[in-house]
């Protein structure tokens, strides 16, 4: 019983350390709020293993996320920590928590809507993607896409036609 309680305490401390790590590109979000931190477990050998899922293949922030996660776990006393990349299921913006969505809006970034549901092949379209979004500053729906690529590849850049403020929008994936 004591070993089980100790393991649960270790797991709770590990989750606490891992869930405090912020995203390097969206520092108002933790990896947990972004939905990238998928699991934290104690392996059979006693090592703490955190699992993260990339927001998209080739995400340049993954190495930094991994390093920051390892540093946080090691600072919490887990010298034998590891990070595992979990590719299945694929990350979706639906995994962003309500707290994360609120943090994005508070930082002036339009949070994503519901991710598209697809089955089978995805048709290629070169036309701009139409999104139903609101300005994070004034809540107007009267917005215009200025660039499909914002400050990072996972964001598009818009301008509000009501208050004239520019803002990023996290793309639905």
N, C-alpha and C positions, 0 to 999 in steps of 0.2 A: 504494500500500500504506500509506503514512504517513497519508493522508487517511482511509482506512478505520479504521486503528488509532486515530486521533484521534477519529473519530466514535464508535467503540466506547467509548473512555474518557469522552467527553462523556456518552454514554448511561448508562454505569455510574454516573457522578457524579450525573446527574439522577435515576436510579432511587433512589439512596441518599438524596438529599435528599427526594424525594417520599415514599418509604416510611417516613420518620421522623415524618411528620405524624400526630398523634393525632386521634381522633374527638372532637368537642366535647361530645357527650353521653355517650360511654363512653370516658373518657380513659385507661383501661387498655389500649385497643386502638389500633393504628395503622390508618390507612385501608387499608393493605395487608392486615392481619390481619382487618379487617372485611369485606374483599372488595369495597370500594367503589372502591379504586384499581385500575383495569382495565388501564391501559397508560401508558407514557411513551415518547415517540418524539422524534426530531429531525426536524423538518419540512424540506421542500426549501429554505425560506428561512433555515434555521439555527436557528429558534426551537425551544425545548423545549416540547412539548405533552403535558400529562398528561390522561388521560381518567378521569373518575369517573362512577359510576352511582349514582343515589339509591337508598336502601333502600326507599323507596316514594314515590309521587307526592305532592308537597306537603311533603316532608321539610323542616322549618324549619332544619335544620343545614347544608343544601347550600351556602348562601352563605358560611357560616363555613368550611366545608371548603375551598371554592374559594379564599377569601382566605388561609387558612392555608397551603394548597398553594403559591399564588403567592409568599407571603412566604418560605417555605422554599426554593423554587427560586431566587428572587432573592438570598437570603442566600448561596446556594451559588455565586453568580456568573452566574446565567442571567437577565440583565436583560430579555431578550425571551422570557419564559415565558408560556404560555397554558394555560388549563384548558378542556377540552371535556367537555360532559355527554353521556354515551353512554346512551341509553335502551333499546337492544336489545343483547343480551338483557336482560330485566328481572332486577334483582338478586334473589338468593335467599339465605336464611340458610345454605344449603349452601356458599356461598362463604366463610364464616367459616373461617379456617384452624384447624388443631389448636392452634397457639400461642394464637390468639385465644380459642378455647373454654376453654382452660386459664386464660387471664388473666381471663375472665369469672367462672369458678368461684372463682378465688382472690380475686376482689373481692366474692364473695358474691352473684353474679348467676347464676341458672341458665341455662346455655347452651341454645340451641335443639336440638331433635331434628331428624330428617330432615324436609325440607320436603315438604308434600303434593304428590303428582303429580296433575295434572289435565289433562284434554283436553276441549275444548268449554266450554260455559257453566258458570259456578260457581253452584250453588244457594245462594240466600240463606237463612240460618238465623239466627234471633234467639236461639237457645239458646247458653249458654256453650260454648266449644270445649273438648273433653276432650283433655288432653295427658298423655303419660306422662313425668313429670319427677321429679327427685329434689331434695331440699333440698341446697343447696350447702354448708350448714354440717355436717349430720350424715349426709347421703346417704339419708335416709328417703324412701320413696315415699308416705308418709302425709301428704299436703299438701292444703290447701284453697284454692281460688281466693277471694280477697277482692275483687278488682276486675279486670275485663278490661283496664283501663287503668292502667298503673303510672306511674313518674316521667316516662316519655316514651310516645308513642303506640305505639312498637314493642315495648313491654314490658307484661306483665300482672303483677299483684301477687298473691303467694301468702303463706300462712302455713304453716309446718311444724307438724303436729299432734303430732310427737314431741318436738322441742326447743323449740317455740313461737316460733321466730325468723321474722320476716317477711322476704321476699326478692322481688326482681324476677325475671322469667323473660323472656328474649328470645323473642318470638313467632316461630313458624315461618312463613316466607313462601316 
